[in-house]
């Protein structure tokens, strides 16, 4: 497993996985292009043998106290191997290094495996958004994590080579290399 910052060159492969994972509510190509290019976030891809097997993104403005996990998706054949957890940890480490104190996310109510993954990393449920996911009429469970506690438990230093916005090194760091869990509790459907 190799995690690295996504580039515009990854967009076509990301879109294939996006459409396969989220058939009813996939992000559009222009939306994902803008997300990948934004200096206010970081998208990470999981590549093995030249093939993109997963991606995830965090919206994290330098110095802002809160960040948001935007998405995580893992190819169906690559699930259950710790890839979702590794992506999540890399995104959380990015937010922490940019100065965030808390990270929010929404997860589909019909995705208990993803909810379980997030809870196992320290996220707690703080609310619900009825019928958030359309056209499926599925509620969103809103979750939050205290990054200071998460980073302290995992020994993530505040500065591990991450420079100004958008200049994160691709040295995997503690989050990407920590794949100790062999069971990825990220979703059967692959979305978060």
N, C-alpha and C positions, 0 to 999 in steps of 0.2 A: 504494500500500500504506500503510495506517495501522495502526500497532500501538498498542494501548491496554490498560490494565488491565481485565480481565473483571469484570463485575458479575453479580448474580443475574438481571438482565434478559436476559443472554446465554445463560442455561442451556438454554433450549429449542433454540436454534440449535446450541449446543455438543453437545447430546445427539444431534441429527440427524447431525452430522458424526462423533461418537463411534461411533454404531451403524453408520454406513456404512463407517467405516474399520476398525473392530474387530468384525466381525460375530460372531465366536465368543467373544470375551472382553471386550466393552465394559464400562466402569465403569457402575455403576448411577447413576440420577439423584440419589438421596440422597448417594452418595459424592462425586459431582462438585459438588453444591451445597455440601457441607461443605468441600471443597477450595477452592472459590472464596471462601468466606466466612472461611476460616482466616487468622488473623493471622500464621501461621508459613509462609506461602507466598505466591506470586503467580502468578496465571493471566493470560495475555496473549492477546488476540484480534487477528487480522489481518482487517481489514474494508476492503472496497473497494466503492464505490457502494452503501453500505448493506447489503452482503451479507457474512456471516461466511465467510471462506475458509480460516481456520486458527485454531488455538489451541495453546497449550502452557502447561505449569505447572512450577514449581520449588518444592520444599519447602526453605525456607531460614530457619531460626530466627535472629533477630538475634543476632550475636556468636558463633554456633556455628562451629566450624572446617570442618564438612562440610555440604554440601547435596546434594539429589538432584533430577535432572530427572525429573519424574513422567510426562510425556507430551508429545508433539508430534504434531499431525495436520494435514494439508493436504488440502483438497478435491481430488478427482481432476483436475478441469479446471484447477486453479491450480498444479499441480506443475511443477517444472522452471524456475521463475522466481526462485529465490533466497529464497522465502518461508520455507522450513524453516530455512535458515541464518540469516535475520534473526530468526526467533523464538528459535532456539537462542542466538544472541548476546545478545538482550535478556534471556533467562533467566539466562545466565551473568553478565551485567553486574549484574543484580539480586542474585544470590548474592554477587558480589564486593563490592558496595556494602553488603551486610548483614554483611560481615566474614568470609565463607567463604574458606578457603584451597584447598579441593578440592571438586570436584563429581563425584558418581557417577551412573551411569545403567545400565539394562539395556536391551539391544536384542536383538530376535529373531535367532537364528542364520540364519534364512532371509531376512534383510533386509540383503544386502550393501551396497546403496546407502546406507542409513542409517548402517551401520557406517563406510562410507567418508566420509560427511559428518562424523561425529564425529571420526574420525582426522584429517581435514583441519583441524579446529579445534584439535587437540592432545590429544584423548583417547587413552589407551592401554588396551589390554586387560589386565585384572588377574585375571580369573577367568571361570568358567563355572558356570551353574546348570542342571544337567540337568533336562529336562522341565518347565521353569519355566512356560511358557505353556500353559495348559490351556483347552480340551480337546484342543489340537492336538499335545501332546507335543513341543513345540519348545524347545530349549535357549535360555537367555538368556546372552548375552555381557555380562560386567560390565566397564565401562570407567570410567576416572577421568581428570580433568584437574587440573593445577596452575593455579589461577586467577591466582596472582601472575604467572606467566610469560605466560599468555594475555592478561591485562590490560596488562602492560607492552608486549607486542608490538603491541597495538592502541591504545595510548595511552588506555586507559579510566581516568579518575581515580577514586580511591576514593570521593569524594563529589561527585556531580553533581546535587544537588538532591533526593536521596532522603532523606526524613526518617524518622521512626519507622516501625515495621512497619506495612505496609498503606497508607502515604501516598505511595508513589512517584508522581512526576509523570508525566504522559502525554506530556511532551516526549520525543520519540522517543529522543534521545540517540544516542551513537555506534553502539550495537548495532542499533537499529531502522533507522537511516538508512543503514547500510552494507550496501547490497545489490549491491555490485560484482560478485559472482559471478552470472553470468546463468544458470548451470546449477545447479539445486537438486539435490543428490545425495540429498536425502531420498527415501525409499522409493517405489517404484511403488505399494505398498499403502497408503502414507500414514502408517504408524505408525513410532514410534521406540521 
